[in-house]
């Protein structure tokens, strides 16, 4: 039976507004960003589509992912950078026919969002 990998994000209320979020304390690094806007960007429908396609269609590169999504390479690459920054995907380099491909892979299969008041 496969192990479920969970990515936790904690949103903390401060002075009447949600303005800080952090990864769980069990992680090696803690993120501390002002503003909930970055979380909104992270959890957009386009990011959900990216995660879905990576999981179910196993693209061989970021370019292949962009083709499967019907989106431009640059915009998908930017989205992947954000997902990588938060630890939702990792990029592995594979060499084929003297070309380096950057293959996206999911690092977790569950996202848990916690609100602290």
Residue pairs with C-beta under 8 A, 6 or more apart in sequence:
4 109
4 110
5 107
5 108
5 109
5 110
6 108
6 109
6 110
6 111
6 112
7 23
7 86
7 87
7 88
7 107
7 108
7 110
7 111
7 112
8 23
8 24
8 26
8 27
8 111
8 112
8 113
8 114
9 21
9 22
9 23
9 24
9 39
9 86
9 111
9 112
9 113
9 114
10 21
10 22
10 23
10 24
10 113
10 114
10 115
10 116
11 18
11 20
11 21
11 36
11 39
11 113
11 114
11 115
11 116
12 18
12 19
12 20
12 21
12 22
12 116
13 115
13 116
13 117
14 20
18 36
18 115
19 34
19 35
19 36
20 32
20 33
20 34
21 31
21 33
21 36
21 38
21 39
22 30
22 31
22 32
23 29
23 30
23 31
23 86
23 87
27 87
31 86
41 47
41 82
42 82
42 83
42 86
46 71
46 79
47 79
47 82
47 83
49 69
50 65
50 69
50 76
50 79
50 80
50 83
50 104
51 83
51 88
51 89
51 106
53 59
53 65
53 68
53 69
54 65
54 89
54 104
54 105
54 106
55 106
55 109
57 68
59 65
59 68
59 103
59 104
60 94
60 101
60 103
61 101
61 102
61 103
62 73
62 76
62 77
62 80
62 91
62 102
62 104
63 73
63 101
65 76
65 80
65 104
66 72
66 73
66 75
66 76
66 77
69 76
80 89
80 91
80 104
83 89
84 90
84 91
87 107
87 108
88 106
88 107
88 108
88 111
89 104
89 105
89 106
89 107
90 104
90 105
90 107
91 102
91 103
91 104
91 105
92 102
92 103
92 105
93 100
93 101
93 102
93 103
94 100
94 101
94 103
95 101
